[in-house]
């Protein structure tokens, strides 16, 4: 597992859950982490070398029977018995290359390191006899970029057992890290077009620049009575907000997986995403358990108003969302059994 020091996100939570579930199902497990820094270019090279040099075959004179590779560049670790469960590659060299969300292409050495990353991925990922990914979206990227096949293996979000549905109150909830790629601004923009008394509740922390932009948008558009930035909230508060919201919004751009969508469905709420959301669209059946929309805030507002006017429909859609997770076998039992069977 590779981790940016002092930064904790979905991948780190996933690693923690995977370890605890492996132990729960009778296996000895440990997270082997390396620090990851993607800038400047020499640091990125060093991180890749560190990933390949990671000692993963023995520890304290005890043999390590198998390795589960999750994330670049830690999945370069050498071991004769390993299974991949890919979270994501270094997206700066792939789907974010040349976009406003990427920065590697802006480096004078960007093209060279990009090619080196692709060549290294082709070589070391092909070592895995069994390759899973966290979503169909990630599998499609791997096939497109490296011509390597894999199988999506879905897992539940953290503490999904605690998620319940209590009511359908007049607010839409968006719990996520505040980030340009999460597009909280789009939900705020939609508030200008709402005809109902629906409120918008956004939870999460992130870069101060992006938070300041959201605050400015709310102030300049005079939306203080419609939009609430909750900041950091506890797990208990999150469960309560999910339990009582009308619906859940997930405004991400090309997400690997998208926990927010699954959290909404486990709380039996309809979920709204956009056409370019990536992983989250795999779980949405249009007009049945949620909506897949374009990027026009007025169209988002119209769908929100529809749900306010017909809460019975929102309840029915939320139940469909929950049922769809059961049909996709989104469980840790299925996940652990699949990963262990992938080890020879």
Secondary structure, 3 states (H helix, E strand, C coil): CEECCCCCCHHHHHHHHHHHHHHHCCCCCCCCCEECCCCCHHHHHHHHHHHHHCCCCEECCEECCCEEEEECCHHHCCCCCEEEEEEECCHHHCCCCCCCCCCHHHCCCHHHHHHHHHHHHHHHHCCCCEEEECCHHHHHHHHHHHCCCCEECCCCCCCHHHCCCCCCCCEEEEECCECHHHCHHHHHHHHHHCCCCCEEEEECCECHHHHHHHHHHHHHCCCCCCEEEEECCCHHHHHHHHHHCCEEECCCCCECCCHHHHHHHHCCCEEEEECCCEHHHHHCCECCCEEEECCCHHHHHHHHHHHHHCHHHHHHHHHHHHHHHHHCCCCHHHHHHHHHHHCC
